[in-house]
Amino acid sequence: MSAKNLIGRGYAMIGMAGMTAAVVATSMALPGGASAQPHSSRTAPALSRSVSVKSAVAASDEFAGYLATPANGFASASTTFVVPTESSCSDTYDSLSLVFGVITNDLSTEAGIYEYCDNTTPVYDYLAETPAGVIEQPATPGDTVVASMFETGKWTQAEVHDITNGQHWVGTYSAGGTDTTVGIGVLSEFAPPVIPFSTTTMSVDQVNGDYLGFESPEQLKLTASGDNSNQTLVTSGALTAHGSSFRLTFKQSD
C-alpha cells in the first residue's frame, strides 16, 4: 500500500512489502507473599467520567470516523462491522482506495478491510498491517468482520477476523509501538473523490478495553478540499450504545 497522511496530524501510515502471520500466547504469574493492606487505611480518589465527544465535528480530506488519544497511552482498539459494498466502480476511481477499521498513527498499523476499484471491478481484501509488513487476502462484501490491534512495549499486532466464514488473519511486529492516537472509521486514500460505498455501522467500538466514547474522541467527517471544502463526502454519525457504535454514510464522491 502507498503512503497515507491522515488530516495533517503526523498520522503517517506507510505500507511495506512482505507478509507475516503469527499467533502469540503469553502467560502472567502474579507474585506471592505480599502482605495485604487494610482498605480502611487507604482512600481512593473520586473519579467521574462520562461518555462524551469533543464539541464540533472536524473536517478531514481523508478520514471519517473517530480519533481517540488515551490519556494514559494507547494499548488496543477494535471494531465490528459489515464489509461495505462498493458501487459505481469505473476508471474514475481506479487509483483510489478505502480502508475500513482501526488505524493508528506513526507506525503504519492497520486492521480491517481494504477496498478499491480495478477498472470497473470492485475489489475487497482483508488487511492486517504492521511495520513488519502487510497481509492482504480476498474478502467478501456483506460479511461481518472484527478488526483489532494491540501494542505493548515489545510487541505490535493487527488482526482481522471474518466471523461469517471463519477466516482469520494476523500481522505481527516484534517491537513495541509508540502510537498515541487511533482512528476507527474509514480512510479514503488520495481523496477526493471518494469511491461510493454502502452505509455501514462500526459497532462494539473499544479503545484500551473500554467503549470508544469513554476516551472523549474527536468526531470527523470527510470533506472535499480546496474551493469545495464545504462539501461533505462521508459522515460519521453520533456515538450510540453507550459510546460504542456509529454509522459511516457516503454522501457524494466529490
C-alpha positions in Angstrom: 0.0 0.0 0.0 1.2 3.5 -0.6 1.8 6.3 1.8 -1.1 7.9 3.5 -1.3 11.1 5.6 -4.3 11.5 7.8 -5.6 15.0 8.4 -2.1 16.5 8.8 -1.5 15.3 12.4 1.7 13.3 11.8 -0.7 10.4 11.2 1.5 8.9 8.6 1.0 5.3 7.6 3.3 3.6 5.1 2.6 0.2 3.6 5.6 -2.1 3.4 6.3 -5.1 1.3 6.3 -8.6 2.8 3.9 -10.7 4.8 3.9 -12.0 8.3 1.4 -14.0 10.3 1.7 -15.3 13.8 -0.3 -16.2 16.9 1.4 -15.5 20.2 0.3 -16.8 23.6 1.6 -15.3 26.8 1.1 -16.0 30.5 1.5 -13.9 33.5 2.3 -15.1 37.1 1.3 -12.9 40.0 3.9 -12.5 42.7 3.0 -14.1 46.0 3.9 -13.2 49.5 2.7 -9.6 49.5 1.1 -8.7 52.8 -2.4 -7.3 52.5 -3.1 -3.7 53.4 -6.3 -2.9 55.3 -8.7 -1.0 53.0 -9.5 1.4 55.8 -6.0 2.9 55.7 -6.4 4.0 52.0 -8.7 6.5 50.4 -9.4 6.1 46.7 -9.6 9.2 44.6 -13.0 10.1 43.3 -13.2 9.7 39.6 -16.1 10.8 37.4 -16.1 10.4 33.7 -19.0 10.1 31.2 -19.2 9.3 27.5 -18.6 12.5 25.6 -17.3 13.7 22.2 -15.3 16.8 21.5 -17.7 19.6 20.7 -17.6 20.2 17.0 -17.4 17.7 14.1 -14.0 18.4 12.5 -13.4 18.3 8.7 -10.8 16.0 7.1 -9.9 15.5 3.5 -9.1 11.8 4.1 -10.9 10.3 7.1 -14.3 9.9 8.5 -14.9 8.4 12.0 -13.5 9.0 15.4 -10.0 9.7 16.7 -9.1 8.7 20.3 -5.9 9.7 22.2 -6.0 7.9 25.5 -4.6 10.0 28.4 -2.6 7.1 29.7 -1.3 5.9 26.4 -2.6 3.7 23.6 -2.7 -0.1 24.0 -5.6 -1.6 22.0 -8.6 -0.9 19.8 -11.3 -2.9 18.0 -14.4 -2.6 15.9 -17.0 -4.9 14.3 -18.7 -4.1 11.0 -20.3 -5.5 7.9 -18.0 -5.2 4.9 -19.5 -2.3 2.8 -20.3 -2.8 -0.9 -18.6 -0.5 -3.4 -20.7 0.9 -6.2 -20.1 2.7 -9.4 -16.6 1.4 -9.9 -15.1 2.9 -13.0 -11.8 4.3 -14.4 -12.7 7.5 -12.4 -11.9 5.6 -9.2 -9.1 3.3 -10.5 -6.3 4.9 -8.4 -8.4 5.3 -5.2 -9.0 3.1 -2.2 -10.7 2.8 1.1 -9.6 1.3 4.4 -12.4 0.5 7.0 -11.4 -0.5 10.5 -8.8 0.6 13.1 -5.8 2.7 12.1 -3.0 4.0 14.4 -0.7 6.9 13.9 3.1 6.8 13.1 3.7 3.0 13.0 1.6 2.2 9.9 -0.5 -0.3 11.8 -4.0 -1.0 10.3 -6.6 -3.7 10.7 -9.8 -4.1 8.7 -10.9 -4.1 5.1 -9.1 -2.6 2.1 -11.3 -1.8 -0.9 -10.5 -0.4 -4.3 -11.6 -0.4 -7.9 -9.8 -2.4 -10.6 -11.2 -0.5 -13.5 -14.9 -1.4 -13.3 -14.4 -4.3 -10.8 -14.7 -3.7 -7.0 -12.0 -5.5 -5.0 -12.2 -6.4 -1.3 -9.3 -7.5 0.8 -8.7 -8.3 4.5 -6.0 -6.1 5.8 -3.6 -6.7 8.7 -0.7 -4.4 8.6 2.2 -3.6 10.9 5.7 -2.0 10.4 6.9 -5.6 9.6 4.7 -5.9 6.5 1.2 -6.1 5.2 -1.2 -9.1 4.8 -3.9 -8.7 2.1 -6.2 -11.6 1.3 -9.5 -11.6 -0.7 -12.6 -10.7 1.4 -16.3 -10.9 0.8 -18.7 -7.9 0.9 -21.6 -8.4 3.3 -19.6 -10.5 5.7 -19.2 -9.4 9.3 -15.7 -8.8 10.4 -13.9 -7.9 13.6 -10.8 -5.6 13.2 -8.5 -5.3 16.2 -4.9 -4.4 17.2 -2.8 -4.0 20.3 0.6 -2.7 21.2 2.9 -3.4 24.2 6.4 -2.3 24.9 7.7 -5.3 23.0 5.0 -6.3 20.5 2.6 -5.0 17.9 -0.3 -7.0 16.4 -3.0 -6.3 13.8 -5.8 -8.8 13.3 -8.9 -9.2 11.2 -11.4 -12.0 11.8 -14.3 -12.7 9.4 -16.9 -14.1 11.8 -19.2 -15.0 8.9 -16.9 -17.5 7.2 -14.3 -18.1 10.0 -11.3 -16.7 8.1 -8.7 -15.1 10.4 -5.5 -13.1 9.6 -2.9 -11.8 12.0 0.1 -9.5 11.3 2.8 -9.1 13.9 5.8 -7.0 14.6 8.4 -8.0 17.2 8.9 -4.5 18.5 6.8 -2.2 20.7 4.5 0.5 19.5 4.8 4.2 20.2 1.4 5.3 18.8 -0.6 7.8 20.8 -3.8 8.1 18.6 -6.1 5.5 17.0 -8.8 6.1 14.4 -11.9 4.0 14.0 -13.7 4.7 10.7 -12.8 4.9 7.0 -9.7 6.3 5.4 -10.0 7.3 1.7 -6.6 7.4 0.1 -5.9 10.2 -2.3 -9.4 11.6 -1.7 -11.3 13.3 -3.1 -13.1 11.9 -5.0 -14.3 9.0 -2.8 -15.4 5.6 -4.0 -19.2 5.3 -3.3 -20.0 2.6 -0.7 -23.0 1.3 1.3 -23.7 2.7 4.7 -22.1 0.6 7.5 -22.2 0.7 11.3 -19.0 0.4 13.2 -20.1 -1.3 16.4 -18.6 -2.7 19.7 -16.0 0.0 19.3 -13.4 -0.2 22.0 -10.1 1.6 22.9 -7.9 0.2 25.7 -10.6 -2.2 26.7 -13.4 0.3 27.2 -16.0 1.8 24.9 -14.7 4.3 22.4 -16.8 7.1 23.9 -15.0 6.8 27.2 -12.0 8.4 25.6 -13.9 11.6 24.6 -12.8 11.0 20.9 -12.8 13.6 18.2 -15.5 13.2 15.5 -14.5 13.7 11.9 -16.3 14.0 8.6 -14.6 13.6 5.3 -14.9 16.7 3.1 -13.7 17.9 -0.3 -10.7 20.1 -0.4 -9.8 23.4 -1.9 -12.7 25.5 -3.2 -15.1 22.7 -2.4 -14.1 22.2 1.2 -17.7 22.9 2.3 -18.9 19.7 0.6 -19.3 16.7 2.9 -18.4 13.4 1.2 -18.7 10.9 4.1 -20.2 11.5 7.5 -19.7 9.8 10.9 -22.8 9.6 12.9 -23.3 10.2 16.6 -22.0 7.7 19.1 -24.7 5.4 20.4 -24.9 2.2 22.5 -23.1 3.9 25.4 -20.4 5.2 23.1 -19.7 2.0 21.3 -21.3 2.4 17.9 -21.7 4.9 15.0 -22.6 4.9 11.3 -20.4 5.8 8.3 -22.5 7.2 5.5 -21.4 8.0 1.9 -22.9 11.4 0.7 -21.2 12.2 -2.5 -18.0 11.5 -4.4 -16.5 15.0 -4.7 
